[in-house]
Structures are given as C-alpha cells and as structure tokens.
Amino acid sequence: MKWNRSYWVFSIFFFVHYFGFSSVMSLFGIWLGQAVGLDGTEKGIVFAINSLGTLCFHLLYGYISDKIGLRKHLLSVIIGLLMLAGPFFQFVYGPLLHSNIWLGALAGSIYIGATFSSGNAAIESFIEKISRLKAFEYGKARMFGSLGWAVATFFAGQTFNRNPNWNFWICTCTALLLAFLLLRTKLANASAREEGSGDESKSSEPFRFADIGRLARNRKFWAFILYIVGVMCLVPVYDQQFPVYFSSLFETKEAGNRMYGYLNSVQVFAEALCMFLGPALINKIGPKRGLLLGGMLMFIRISVSGMVDGPLEVGATKMIQALELPVMLISIFKYIRLNFDLRVASTLYLVGYQFTGALGGSIMSPLAGSLYDRIGFSHTYLWMGGYVLLFTLIAAFALSGGERGTGQGMLYRASSETVTKR
C-alpha cells in the first residue's frame, strides 16, 4: 500500500479505541454480577435501560455528526467521556447500582450510551468520512479495531481477576492516547472542502434538518431499512444466547466457557483479516451484492448451527461470522455512499442502521428467548435462518444499485451522479 499518513493514524486510532472499548464492555456483564453483586433480574433491568439510552444517543449523534461534518468537536466530547471511565465505574456507577438499582441504571444508560454504544458508532462514521477524503479503504483501517478488541479480550480476564476495576482504568489510559492522536490530526482542509460553495456537488452544501425529511420520502431509504430490520437486527439477537448454547455442548460449564473464549478470539482475529481483504471483494461485486452475500452467509451460519449438534461443528458455524460481519459493515458504508446524499451519511449509519437494528433487536430478543424455552436452540435457529433468508430474497429486488466502482480513492465530495436527487 502506498504510504498514507491518515490511514496509519486512524488505523492506530481504531486499535487503541477498540482496545479500551473491549476492556470495558467484554466483561461488563460479569462485572455487574461478581463485582457489583446484581442478580439476573437486576442485570436485566440494567441492560434494558442501557438499550433505551443507546437508542436516544443514536438519534442525537446521527444528527450532530451530519451537522458538524468533519469537525472534531463530537469526537473530542466522546474521548473526554472515555477518560472518565475509570472514576465513573468505580466511584459512581458501581456504588449507585449497589444502593439504588434504578438510579444507577439511569446514570449508566446515559454514560454508556453516550460513550460506548453510540459513541463507538459515531467514531466509526467519522473515520469512514475521513477515508473518503483521504483516499484509503475504511475496512483496511477498521481491521485494526478488530485486532485491538481481540488483544484486549485476551488480557481482560487476567486483569479482572486481579482487580475488577482495573479494566475501566485501562480505558481511561487508552482515551489519553486517543486524545493525543486526535490532536495530531489536521482536518482544516477537510472542513473547508466540506463547506463548499453552491458550485460544488450537493454533498458539500450545508446540512439542513429538511434533508432528513427528504430522506424519509426516499424509496431507497425504506428499502435499506427493510434490509436492516429483516437481516441485520438478528445479528445481536443470535449472538446474545449463542455462548450459552455453545457452552452447553461440553461436559462442564467451565470447560464450555473456556472453549468459547478460545473460539471467540480465533473468530475475531479471522474477522480482522477479512476486514483487510473485504474492500477488494465489495469493490468487485458492488455494495448491493455485498449486502445480499452477507445475508446469505448469515442464513447459512444460523441455519447450519441448528442442524448440527457437536461442539466442533457448531464452532465452525461461528467462524462464518469472520467473513459475514466485514462484508456487511463494508457494504453498508459503500451502499450509503453510492445511493444517498453524503450530507446525511451519519444519519443513515447511526439512525438507519444502528438505531433501527437496535430497536428491531430489542423487539426480537424476547421472541427469540421465548422460542428457546419452548422449542430449544436448534429449532429456533432454523426459524431464525428462514426469517433471514426471506428478507434477503426480498432485498434482492428492493435494494438499489449493484454497480461496481465504489473503491478506494472516492473523496468526501461525491459527484452529483452518486447522490440522491432532491
């Protein structure tokens, strides 16, 4: 790859950010139970209220991100919040949850939603915009995020056993590194380019709230939402209970948990490799076909996991996710780039994808949980696989644009032919 300073700066940024993200969130549920002392019902309350906070900040960050464009204000706020992870979790969140579950859950939903769940999505959207301006592939930079997550997960359990609060202070330290990297990043030319005059393409005109209204009247937007509701929202629904199912295939719970940890680490490292190779594939087949390929991979992964019953076979289905997730994520960004006005790119990612996916998942999760209890994991996975296949086939007719040519080098100012006509 030709030397590209911005690529390496934001690749390191991704690695450091996801290292801190994983340090906090990979063992969050265990921390609630073992360090704070919450039971299953209380943890359910925390997760439910956290979801509401995340949905609210998806909406807010989507609008703000498009409004301010490539200015670093929002990232600075998110990094500032990340710096507070250590003191917040140890001295505020933990004690509040212990003394008053509702007050603690509310405080946590605001902080976690703003800092981690929606904050992470806002960071991804920002760096994707930078990749277009600075002519590097987003997926190749995002690969380092997967590596950061995998490395942190490897050490998180060890540090947790020494002190349950140390992982939060690790996040505080990584946030200091993020602040340094952001300060070293110069985007003055990016802001000027983004605020272009009326002679330039529509993507460089100022963002207005009315642009969101026009988006809601766009048929392509609703076809995109249909894909998210029918396919992407089942990703977290399936993943929530898969560790439970996989662990149950072993003689002891401890052995199952240990083997799942090994499996998850291998899958994330493989995912990083696919993140690097994924852009070339999507550039060749086009983002629409990439979304359809992701849907078919997900259908195969879920359905086959319901047909086999050995730990080796079930574990092999997990590895399909190493290709599936990069294909879907890269295709989503390139599909947005190809079919919509880039002034609403962050709104489409945080609201169209993240918000809609989270909302759909919150509705589907109780239904899936009920099916797990009534008919078991295997039969539930077959039903879920059929659901994904149905909406993937619908998407084949509903989604727009199977064109190629969305590869590396596309600038933030997309041509007028690649934006939605007003």
TORKOL-4160 file (C-alpha; in steps of 0.2 Angstrom, whole numbers, padded with zeros to 4 digits, m for minus):
422
<pt num="1" X="0000" Y="0000" Z="0000"/>
<pt num="2" X="0006" Y="0017" Z="m0004"/>
<pt num="3" X="0011" Y="0027" Z="0011"/>
<pt num="4" X="m0004" Y="0036" Z="0018"/>
<pt num="5" X="m0002" Y="0045" Z="0034"/>
<pt num="6" X="m0020" Y="0047" Z="0038"/>
<pt num="7" X="m0023" Y="0028" Z="0035"/>
<pt num="8" X="m0010" Y="0024" Z="0048"/>
<pt num="9" X="m0015" Y="0037" Z="0061"/>
<pt num="10" X="m0033" Y="0031" Z="0060"/>
<pt num="11" X="m0029" Y="0013" Z="0060"/>
<pt num="12" X="m0019" Y="0016" Z="0076"/>
<pt num="13" X="m0034" Y="0026" Z="0082"/>
<pt num="14" X="m0046" Y="0011" Z="0079"/>
<pt num="15" X="m0034" Y="m0001" Z="0088"/>
<pt num="16" X="m0032" Y="0010" Z="0103"/>
<pt num="17" X="m0051" Y="0014" Z="0104"/>
<pt num="18" X="m0056" Y="m0004" Z="0102"/>
<pt num="19" X="m0043" Y="m0010" Z="0115"/>
<pt num="20" X="m0051" Y="0002" Z="0128"/>
<pt num="21" X="m0069" Y="m0002" Z="0122"/>
<pt num="22" X="m0066" Y="m0021" Z="0124"/>
<pt num="23" X="m0058" Y="m0018" Z="0141"/>
<pt num="24" X="m0074" Y="m0011" Z="0147"/>
<pt num="25" X="m0088" Y="m0020" Z="0138"/>
<pt num="26" X="m0081" Y="m0038" Z="0135"/>
<pt num="27" X="m0083" Y="m0042" Z="0154"/>
<pt num="28" X="m0097" Y="m0029" Z="0158"/>
<pt num="29" X="m0110" Y="m0042" Z="0162"/>
<pt num="30" X="m0098" Y="m0052" Z="0173"/>
<pt num="31" X="m0093" Y="m0036" Z="0182"/>
<pt num="32" X="m0111" Y="m0032" Z="0186"/>
<pt num="33" X="m0113" Y="m0050" Z="0194"/>
<pt num="34" X="m0097" Y="m0053" Z="0203"/>
<pt num="35" X="m0091" Y="m0035" Z="0207"/>
<pt num="36" X="m0107" Y="m0026" Z="0210"/>
<pt num="37" X="m0117" Y="m0041" Z="0216"/>
<pt num="38" X="m0133" Y="m0040" Z="0205"/>
<pt num="39" X="m0144" Y="m0055" Z="0201"/>
<pt num="40" X="m0151" Y="m0060" Z="0185"/>
<pt num="41" X="m0166" Y="m0049" Z="0186"/>
<pt num="42" X="m0156" Y="m0033" Z="0191"/>
<pt num="43" X="m0144" Y="m0036" Z="0177"/>
<pt num="44" X="m0159" Y="m0037" Z="0165"/>
<pt num="45" X="m0165" Y="m0020" Z="0171"/>
<pt num="46" X="m0148" Y="m0013" Z="0168"/>
<pt num="47" X="m0147" Y="m0020" Z="0150"/>
<pt num="48" X="m0164" Y="m0014" Z="0146"/>
<pt num="49" X="m0162" Y="0004" Z="0152"/>
<pt num="50" X="m0145" Y="0004" Z="0144"/>
<pt num="51" X="m0153" Y="0000" Z="0127"/>
<pt num="52" X="m0165" Y="0015" Z="0129"/>
<pt num="53" X="m0151" Y="0026" Z="0132"/>
<pt num="54" X="m0142" Y="0020" Z="0117"/>
<pt num="55" X="m0157" Y="0022" Z="0106"/>
<pt num="56" X="m0158" Y="0040" Z="0111"/>
<pt num="57" X="m0140" Y="0044" Z="0108"/>
<pt num="58" X="m0140" Y="0036" Z="0091"/>
<pt num="59" X="m0153" Y="0048" Z="0086"/>
<pt num="60" X="m0144" Y="0063" Z="0093"/>
<pt num="61" X="m0126" Y="0058" Z="0087"/>
<pt num="62" X="m0133" Y="0055" Z="0069"/>
<pt num="63" X="m0140" Y="0072" Z="0068"/>
<pt num="64" X="m0125" Y="0081" Z="0076"/>
<pt num="65" X="m0112" Y="0071" Z="0065"/>
<pt num="66" X="m0120" Y="0076" Z="0049"/>
<pt num="67" X="m0122" Y="0094" Z="0055"/>
<pt num="68" X="m0104" Y="0097" Z="0060"/>
<pt num="69" X="m0097" Y="0086" Z="0046"/>
<pt num="70" X="m0078" Y="0083" Z="0049"/>
<pt num="71" X="m0076" Y="0095" Z="0063"/>
<pt num="72" X="m0068" Y="0086" Z="0078"/>
<pt num="73" X="m0080" Y="0093" Z="0091"/>
<pt num="74" X="m0090" Y="0077" Z="0094"/>
<pt num="75" X="m0075" Y="0065" Z="0094"/>
<pt num="76" X="m0067" Y="0077" Z="0107"/>
<pt num="77" X="m0083" Y="0075" Z="0118"/>
<pt num="78" X="m0083" Y="0056" Z="0116"/>
<pt num="79" X="m0064" Y="0055" Z="0120"/>
<pt num="80" X="m0067" Y="0066" Z="0136"/>
<pt num="81" X="m0081" Y="0054" Z="0142"/>
<pt num="82" X="m0069" Y="0039" Z="0139"/>
<pt num="83" X="m0057" Y="0047" Z="0150"/>
<pt num="84" X="m0069" Y="0046" Z="0164"/>
<pt num="85" X="m0072" Y="0028" Z="0163"/>
<pt num="86" X="m0061" Y="0023" Z="0177"/>
<pt num="87" X="m0068" Y="0035" Z="0190"/>
<pt num="88" X="m0086" Y="0034" Z="0184"/>
<pt num="89" X="m0087" Y="0015" Z="0185"/>
<pt num="90" X="m0078" Y="0013" Z="0201"/>
<pt num="91" X="m0084" Y="0028" Z="0211"/>
<pt num="92" X="m0101" Y="0032" Z="0204"/>
<pt num="93" X="m0109" Y="0018" Z="0194"/>
<pt num="94" X="m0104" Y="0003" Z="0205"/>
<pt num="95" X="m0109" Y="0012" Z="0221"/>
<pt num="96" X="m0126" Y="0019" Z="0214"/>
<pt num="97" X="m0131" Y="0001" Z="0207"/>
<pt num="98" X="m0127" Y="m0006" Z="0224"/>
<pt num="99" X="m0138" Y="0006" Z="0233"/>
<pt num="100" X="m0151" Y="0011" Z="0221"/>
<pt num="101" X="m0153" Y="0000" Z="0206"/>
<pt num="102" X="m0165" Y="0012" Z="0196"/>
<pt num="103" X="m0154" Y="0027" Z="0199"/>
<pt num="104" X="m0138" Y="0018" Z="0195"/>
<pt num="105" X="m0146" Y="0010" Z="0179"/>
<pt num="106" X="m0152" Y="0028" Z="0173"/>
<pt num="107" X="m0135" Y="0036" Z="0176"/>
<pt num="108" X="m0126" Y="0021" Z="0167"/>
<pt num="109" X="m0138" Y="0022" Z="0152"/>
<pt num="110" X="m0134" Y="0040" Z="0149"/>
<pt num="111" X="m0115" Y="0037" Z="0151"/>
<pt num="112" X="m0113" Y="0021" Z="0142"/>
<pt num="113" X="m0125" Y="0026" Z="0128"/>
<pt num="114" X="m0116" Y="0042" Z="0125"/>
<pt num="115" X="m0098" Y="0035" Z="0127"/>
<pt num="116" X="m0098" Y="0017" Z="0121"/>
<pt num="117" X="m0113" Y="0011" Z="0111"/>
<pt num="118" X="m0117" Y="0027" Z="0102"/>
<pt num="119" X="m0100" Y="0035" Z="0104"/>
<pt num="120" X="m0092" Y="0020" Z="0095"/>
<pt num="121" X="m0104" Y="0021" Z="0081"/>
<pt num="122" X="m0101" Y="0040" Z="0079"/>
<pt num="123" X="m0082" Y="0037" Z="0079"/>
<pt num="124" X="m0084" Y="0024" Z="0065"/>
<pt num="125" X="m0095" Y="0035" Z="0055"/>
<pt num="126" X="m0082" Y="0049" Z="0057"/>
<pt num="127" X="m0067" Y="0039" Z="0051"/>
<pt num="128" X="m0077" Y="0032" Z="0036"/>
<pt num="129" X="m0079" Y="0050" Z="0031"/>
<pt num="130" X="m0061" Y="0053" Z="0033"/>
<pt num="131" X="m0057" Y="0038" Z="0022"/>
<pt num="132" X="m0066" Y="0045" Z="0008"/>
<pt num="133" X="m0057" Y="0062" Z="0009"/>
<pt num="134" X="m0040" Y="0055" Z="0012"/>
<pt num="135" X="m0042" Y="0041" Z="m0001"/>
<pt num="136" X="m0040" Y="0025" Z="0010"/>
<pt num="137" X="m0051" Y="0010" Z="0012"/>
<pt num="138" X="m0061" Y="0011" Z="0028"/>
<pt num="139" X="m0061" Y="m0008" Z="0030"/>
<pt num="140" X="m0042" Y="m0009" Z="0030"/>
<pt num="141" X="m0042" Y="0003" Z="0044"/>
<pt num="142" X="m0056" Y="m0005" Z="0054"/>
<pt num="143" X="m0046" Y="m0021" Z="0053"/>
<pt num="144" X="m0035" Y="m0014" Z="0067"/>
<pt num="145" X="m0051" Y="m0011" Z="0078"/>
<pt num="146" X="m0054" Y="m0030" Z="0077"/>
<pt num="147" X="m0036" Y="m0033" Z="0082"/>
<pt num="148" X="m0037" Y="m0021" Z="0096"/>
<pt num="149" X="m0053" Y="m0029" Z="0103"/>
<pt num="150" X="m0045" Y="m0047" Z="0102"/>
<pt num="151" X="m0029" Y="m0042" Z="0111"/>
<pt num="152" X="m0039" Y="m0033" Z="0125"/>
<pt num="153" X="m0051" Y="m0048" Z="0127"/>
<pt num="154" X="m0036" Y="m0059" Z="0129"/>
<pt num="155" X="m0029" Y="m0049" Z="0144"/>
<pt num="156" X="m0046" Y="m0043" Z="0151"/>
<pt num="157" X="m0050" Y="m0059" Z="0161"/>
<pt num="158" X="m0032" Y="m0058" Z="0169"/>
<pt num="159" X="m0034" Y="m0040" Z="0174"/>
<pt num="160" X="m0052" Y="m0043" Z="0180"/>
<pt num="161" X="m0046" Y="m0057" Z="0191"/>
<pt num="162" X="m0033" Y="m0046" Z="0199"/>
<pt num="163" X="m0045" Y="m0031" Z="0202"/>
<pt num="164" X="m0062" Y="m0030" Z="0194"/>
<pt num="165" X="m0060" Y="m0011" Z="0191"/>
<pt num="166" X="m0043" Y="m0011" Z="0183"/>
<pt num="167" X="m0051" Y="m0013" Z="0165"/>
<pt num="168" X="m0060" Y="0003" Z="0167"/>
<pt num="169" X="m0044" Y="0012" Z="0171"/>
<pt num="170" X="m0036" Y="0004" Z="0156"/>
<pt num="171" X="m0050" Y="0013" Z="0146"/>
<pt num="172" X="m0045" Y="0029" Z="0154"/>
<pt num="173" X="m0027" Y="0027" Z="0149"/>
<pt num="174" X="m0032" Y="0022" Z="0131"/>
<pt num="175" X="m0043" Y="0038" Z="0130"/>
<pt num="176" X="m0027" Y="0049" Z="0133"/>
<pt num="177" X="m0019" Y="0041" Z="0119"/>
<pt num="178" X="m0034" Y="0044" Z="0108"/>
<pt num="179" X="m0034" Y="0062" Z="0113"/>
<pt num="180" X="m0015" Y="0063" Z="0108"/>
<pt num="181" X="m0019" Y="0055" Z="0091"/>
<pt num="182" X="m0034" Y="0067" Z="0088"/>
<pt num="183" X="m0023" Y="0082" Z="0092"/>
<pt num="184" X="m0010" Y="0076" Z="0079"/>
<pt num="185" X="m0024" Y="0075" Z="0066"/>
<pt num="186" X="m0026" Y="0091" Z="0055"/>
<pt num="187" X="m0043" Y="0092" Z="0046"/>
<pt num="188" X="m0043" Y="0110" Z="0042"/>
<pt num="189" X="m0043" Y="0107" Z="0023"/>
<pt num="190" X="m0057" Y="0094" Z="0026"/>
<pt num="191" X="m0068" Y="0107" Z="0034"/>
<pt num="192" X="m0066" Y="0119" Z="0020"/>
<pt num="193" X="m0069" Y="0106" Z="0007"/>
<pt num="194" X="m0085" Y="0101" Z="0016"/>
<pt num="195" X="m0092" Y="0118" Z="0017"/>
<pt num="196" X="m0090" Y="0121" Z="m0002"/>
<pt num="197" X="m0100" Y="0134" Z="m0012"/>
<pt num="198" X="m0115" Y="0131" Z="m0022"/>
<pt num="199" X="m0105" Y="0127" Z="m0037"/>
<pt num="200" X="m0100" Y="0111" Z="m0030"/>
<pt num="201" X="m0109" Y="0095" Z="m0028"/>
<pt num="202" X="m0124" Y="0093" Z="m0016"/>
<pt num="203" X="m0114" Y="0083" Z="m0004"/>
<pt num="204" X="m0104" Y="0099" Z="0000"/>
<pt num="205" X="m0119" Y="0110" Z="0003"/>
<pt num="206" X="m0123" Y="0114" Z="0021"/>
<pt num="207" X="m0133" Y="0100" Z="0030"/>
<pt num="208" X="m0151" Y="0105" Z="0035"/>
<pt num="209" X="m0164" Y="0096" Z="0045"/>
<pt num="210" X="m0175" Y="0096" Z="0030"/>
<pt num="211" X="m0163" Y="0084" Z="0022"/>
<pt num="212" X="m0169" Y="0071" Z="0034"/>
<pt num="213" X="m0187" Y="0074" Z="0029"/>
<pt num="214" X="m0182" Y="0072" Z="0011"/>
<pt num="215" X="m0173" Y="0056" Z="0016"/>
<pt num="216" X="m0189" Y="0049" Z="0024"/>
<pt num="217" X="m0198" Y="0051" Z="0007"/>
<pt num="218" X="m0185" Y="0042" Z="m0002"/>
<pt num="219" X="m0190" Y="0024" Z="m0008"/>
<pt num="220" X="m0171" Y="0018" Z="m0007"/>
<pt num="221" X="m0171" Y="0023" Z="0011"/>
<pt num="222" X="m0186" Y="0012" Z="0016"/>
<pt num="223" X="m0178" Y="m0002" Z="0006"/>
<pt num="224" X="m0162" Y="0000" Z="0016"/>
<pt num="225" X="m0172" Y="0000" Z="0032"/>
<pt num="226" X="m0181" Y="m0016" Z="0027"/>
<pt num="227" X="m0165" Y="m0025" Z="0025"/>
<pt num="228" X="m0159" Y="m0019" Z="0042"/>
<pt num="229" X="m0175" Y="m0025" Z="0050"/>
<pt num="230" X="m0175" Y="m0041" Z="0041"/>
<pt num="231" X="m0157" Y="m0046" Z="0042"/>
<pt num="232" X="m0145" Y="m0035" Z="0052"/>
<pt num="233" X="m0156" Y="m0034" Z="0068"/>
<pt num="234" X="m0155" Y="m0053" Z="0070"/>
<pt num="235" X="m0136" Y="m0052" Z="0072"/>
<pt num="236" X="m0136" Y="m0047" Z="0091"/>
<pt num="237" X="m0152" Y="m0057" Z="0094"/>
<pt num="238" X="m0142" Y="m0073" Z="0088"/>
<pt num="239" X="m0126" Y="m0068" Z="0097"/>
<pt num="240" X="m0134" Y="m0065" Z="0114"/>
<pt num="241" X="m0138" Y="m0083" Z="0118"/>
<pt num="242" X="m0125" Y="m0092" Z="0106"/>
<pt num="243" X="m0112" Y="m0093" Z="0120"/>
<pt num="244" X="m0125" Y="m0101" Z="0132"/>
<pt num="245" X="m0129" Y="m0114" Z="0118"/>
<pt num="246" X="m0111" Y="m0117" Z="0114"/>
<pt num="247" X="m0105" Y="m0120" Z="0132"/>
<pt num="248" X="m0120" Y="m0132" Z="0135"/>
<pt num="249" X="m0112" Y="m0144" Z="0122"/>
<pt num="250" X="m0097" Y="m0148" Z="0134"/>
<pt num="251" X="m0097" Y="m0159" Z="0149"/>
<pt num="252" X="m0094" Y="m0144" Z="0162"/>
<pt num="253" X="m0099" Y="m0126" Z="0161"/>
<pt num="254" X="m0081" Y="m0121" Z="0165"/>
<pt num="255" X="m0075" Y="m0131" Z="0150"/>
<pt num="256" X="m0088" Y="m0123" Z="0139"/>
<pt num="257" X="m0084" Y="m0106" Z="0144"/>
<pt num="258" X="m0066" Y="m0108" Z="0142"/>
<pt num="259" X="m0068" Y="m0116" Z="0124"/>
<pt num="260" X="m0080" Y="m0102" Z="0119"/>
<pt num="261" X="m0066" Y="m0089" Z="0124"/>
<pt num="262" X="m0054" Y="m0098" Z="0113"/>
<pt num="263" X="m0067" Y="m0099" Z="0099"/>
<pt num="264" X="m0071" Y="m0080" Z="0100"/>
<pt num="265" X="m0053" Y="m0075" Z="0100"/>
<pt num="266" X="m0049" Y="m0085" Z="0084"/>
<pt num="267" X="m0065" Y="m0078" Z="0076"/>
<pt num="268" X="m0060" Y="m0060" Z="0079"/>
<pt num="269" X="m0043" Y="m0062" Z="0073"/>
<pt num="270" X="m0050" Y="m0070" Z="0057"/>
<pt num="271" X="m0063" Y="m0056" Z="0056"/>
<pt num="272" X="m0048" Y="m0043" Z="0056"/>
<pt num="273" X="m0040" Y="m0052" Z="0041"/>
<pt num="274" X="m0057" Y="m0052" Z="0032"/>
<pt num="275" X="m0059" Y="m0033" Z="0036"/>
<pt num="276" X="m0042" Y="m0030" Z="0027"/>
<pt num="277" X="m0047" Y="m0041" Z="0012"/>
<pt num="278" X="m0066" Y="m0036" Z="0012"/>
<pt num="279" X="m0065" Y="m0020" Z="0002"/>
<pt num="280" X="m0057" Y="m0028" Z="m0013"/>
<pt num="281" X="m0072" Y="m0040" Z="m0014"/>
<pt num="282" X="m0085" Y="m0027" Z="m0012"/>
<pt num="283" X="m0077" Y="m0016" Z="m0024"/>
<pt num="284" X="m0078" Y="m0030" Z="m0037"/>
<pt num="285" X="m0096" Y="m0036" Z="m0034"/>
<pt num="286" X="m0104" Y="m0020" Z="m0028"/>
<pt num="287" X="m0112" Y="m0015" Z="m0012"/>
<pt num="288" X="m0129" Y="m0022" Z="m0016"/>
<pt num="289" X="m0122" Y="m0039" Z="m0019"/>
<pt num="290" X="m0111" Y="m0037" Z="m0004"/>
<pt num="291" X="m0127" Y="m0035" Z="0007"/>
<pt num="292" X="m0135" Y="m0050" Z="m0001"/>
<pt num="293" X="m0119" Y="m0060" Z="0001"/>
<pt num="294" X="m0119" Y="m0055" Z="0020"/>
<pt num="295" X="m0137" Y="m0060" Z="0021"/>
<pt num="296" X="m0134" Y="m0077" Z="0013"/>
<pt num="297" X="m0119" Y="m0080" Z="0025"/>
<pt num="298" X="m0129" Y="m0076" Z="0040"/>
<pt num="299" X="m0143" Y="m0088" Z="0034"/>
<pt num="300" X="m0130" Y="m0102" Z="0032"/>
<pt num="301" X="m0122" Y="m0098" Z="0049"/>
<pt num="302" X="m0139" Y="m0098" Z="0059"/>
<pt num="303" X="m0147" Y="m0112" Z="0049"/>
<pt num="304" X="m0132" Y="m0124" Z="0050"/>
<pt num="305" X="m0129" Y="m0121" Z="0068"/>
<pt num="306" X="m0147" Y="m0128" Z="0071"/>
<pt num="307" X="m0144" Y="m0143" Z="0060"/>
<pt num="308" X="m0128" Y="m0149" Z="0069"/>
<pt num="309" X="m0125" Y="m0154" Z="0087"/>
<pt num="310" X="m0107" Y="m0157" Z="0090"/>
<pt num="311" X="m0096" Y="m0143" Z="0098"/>
<pt num="312" X="m0084" Y="m0144" Z="0083"/>
<pt num="313" X="m0097" Y="m0142" Z="0070"/>
<pt num="314" X="m0106" Y="m0128" Z="0080"/>
<pt num="315" X="m0090" Y="m0119" Z="0082"/>
<pt num="316" X="m0086" Y="m0120" Z="0064"/>
<pt num="317" X="m0103" Y="m0110" Z="0060"/>
<pt num="318" X="m0096" Y="m0096" Z="0072"/>
<pt num="319" X="m0081" Y="m0094" Z="0060"/>
<pt num="320" X="m0093" Y="m0090" Z="0046"/>
<pt num="321" X="m0096" Y="m0073" Z="0055"/>
<pt num="322" X="m0077" Y="m0069" Z="0052"/>
<pt num="323" X="m0082" Y="m0066" Z="0034"/>
<pt num="324" X="m0100" Y="m0061" Z="0036"/>
<pt num="325" X="m0098" Y="m0046" Z="0048"/>
<pt num="326" X="m0084" Y="m0037" Z="0037"/>
<pt num="327" X="m0094" Y="m0040" Z="0021"/>
<pt num="328" X="m0110" Y="m0032" Z="0029"/>
<pt num="329" X="m0101" Y="m0017" Z="0038"/>
<pt num="330" X="m0091" Y="m0013" Z="0022"/>
<pt num="331" X="m0106" Y="m0015" Z="0011"/>
<pt num="332" X="m0117" Y="m0004" Z="0022"/>
<pt num="333" X="m0105" Y="0011" Z="0021"/>
<pt num="334" X="m0102" Y="0009" Z="0002"/>
<pt num="335" X="m0121" Y="0007" Z="m0001"/>
<pt num="336" X="m0124" Y="0023" Z="0008"/>
<pt num="337" X="m0110" Y="0031" Z="m0002"/>
<pt num="338" X="m0117" Y="0025" Z="m0018"/>
<pt num="339" X="m0136" Y="0028" Z="m0016"/>
<pt num="340" X="m0138" Y="0043" Z="m0004"/>
<pt num="341" X="m0133" Y="0061" Z="m0002"/>
<pt num="342" X="m0117" Y="0061" Z="0008"/>
<pt num="343" X="m0123" Y="0075" Z="0019"/>
<pt num="344" X="m0135" Y="0063" Z="0028"/>
<pt num="345" X="m0122" Y="0048" Z="0029"/>
<pt num="346" X="m0120" Y="0048" Z="0048"/>
<pt num="347" X="m0139" Y="0049" Z="0050"/>
<pt num="348" X="m0141" Y="0034" Z="0039"/>
<pt num="349" X="m0127" Y="0025" Z="0048"/>
<pt num="350" X="m0132" Y="0029" Z="0066"/>
<pt num="351" X="m0151" Y="0030" Z="0064"/>
<pt num="352" X="m0155" Y="0020" Z="0048"/>
<pt num="353" X="m0143" Y="0006" Z="0053"/>
<pt num="354" X="m0138" Y="0007" Z="0072"/>
<pt num="355" X="m0154" Y="0014" Z="0079"/>
<pt num="356" X="m0166" Y="0003" Z="0068"/>
<pt num="357" X="m0155" Y="m0013" Z="0071"/>
<pt num="358" X="m0155" Y="m0010" Z="0090"/>
<pt num="359" X="m0174" Y="m0006" Z="0090"/>
<pt num="360" X="m0178" Y="m0022" Z="0080"/>
<pt num="361" X="m0166" Y="m0032" Z="0091"/>
<pt num="362" X="m0175" Y="m0026" Z="0107"/>
<pt num="363" X="m0191" Y="m0032" Z="0099"/>
<pt num="364" X="m0185" Y="m0049" Z="0093"/>
<pt num="365" X="m0175" Y="m0053" Z="0108"/>
<pt num="366" X="m0190" Y="m0058" Z="0119"/>
<pt num="367" X="m0197" Y="m0068" Z="0105"/>
<pt num="368" X="m0181" Y="m0077" Z="0102"/>
<pt num="369" X="m0180" Y="m0080" Z="0121"/>
<pt num="370" X="m0197" Y="m0087" Z="0122"/>
<pt num="371" X="m0194" Y="m0099" Z="0107"/>
<pt num="372" X="m0178" Y="m0105" Z="0116"/>
<pt num="373" X="m0188" Y="m0110" Z="0131"/>
<pt num="374" X="m0202" Y="m0118" Z="0121"/>
<pt num="375" X="m0193" Y="m0127" Z="0106"/>
<pt num="376" X="m0175" Y="m0127" Z="0110"/>
<pt num="377" X="m0160" Y="m0118" Z="0102"/>
<pt num="378" X="m0159" Y="m0129" Z="0086"/>
<pt num="379" X="m0177" Y="m0127" Z="0081"/>
<pt num="380" X="m0176" Y="m0108" Z="0085"/>
<pt num="381" X="m0161" Y="m0106" Z="0074"/>
<pt num="382" X="m0170" Y="m0114" Z="0059"/>
<pt num="383" X="m0184" Y="m0102" Z="0061"/>
<pt num="384" X="m0172" Y="m0088" Z="0063"/>
<pt num="385" X="m0162" Y="m0094" Z="0047"/>
<pt num="386" X="m0179" Y="m0094" Z="0037"/>
<pt num="387" X="m0183" Y="m0076" Z="0043"/>
<pt num="388" X="m0166" Y="m0070" Z="0037"/>
<pt num="389" X="m0167" Y="m0080" Z="0020"/>
<pt num="390" X="m0184" Y="m0072" Z="0017"/>
<pt num="391" X="m0179" Y="m0054" Z="0019"/>
<pt num="392" X="m0163" Y="m0057" Z="0010"/>
<pt num="393" X="m0173" Y="m0063" Z="m0005"/>
<pt num="394" X="m0184" Y="m0048" Z="m0004"/>
<pt num="395" X="m0169" Y="m0036" Z="m0003"/>
<pt num="396" X="m0163" Y="m0044" Z="m0019"/>
<pt num="397" X="m0177" Y="m0034" Z="m0028"/>
<pt num="398" X="m0179" Y="m0020" Z="m0016"/>
<pt num="399" X="m0161" Y="m0013" Z="m0014"/>
<pt num="400" X="m0154" Y="m0002" Z="m0027"/>
<pt num="401" X="m0138" Y="m0001" Z="m0037"/>
<pt num="402" X="m0127" Y="m0016" Z="m0039"/>
<pt num="403" X="m0114" Y="m0006" Z="m0048"/>
<pt num="404" X="m0095" Y="m0008" Z="m0045"/>
<pt num="405" X="m0083" Y="0007" Z="m0044"/>
<pt num="406" X="m0085" Y="0012" Z="m0026"/>
<pt num="407" X="m0067" Y="0008" Z="m0021"/>
<pt num="408" X="m0053" Y="0017" Z="m0014"/>
<pt num="409" X="m0050" Y="0035" Z="m0018"/>
<pt num="410" X="m0068" Y="0042" Z="m0018"/>
<pt num="411" X="m0067" Y="0059" Z="m0009"/>
<pt num="412" X="m0079" Y="0066" Z="0003"/>
<pt num="413" X="m0086" Y="0077" Z="m0011"/>
<pt num="414" X="m0095" Y="0064" Z="m0021"/>
<pt num="415" X="m0101" Y="0068" Z="m0038"/>
<pt num="416" X="m0119" Y="0073" Z="m0041"/>
<pt num="417" X="m0122" Y="0057" Z="m0050"/>
<pt num="418" X="m0120" Y="0047" Z="m0034"/>
<pt num="419" X="m0131" Y="0057" Z="m0023"/>
<pt num="420" X="m0150" Y="0056" Z="m0021"/>
<pt num="421" X="m0158" Y="0069" Z="m0032"/>
<pt num="422" X="m0168" Y="0082" Z="m0022"/>
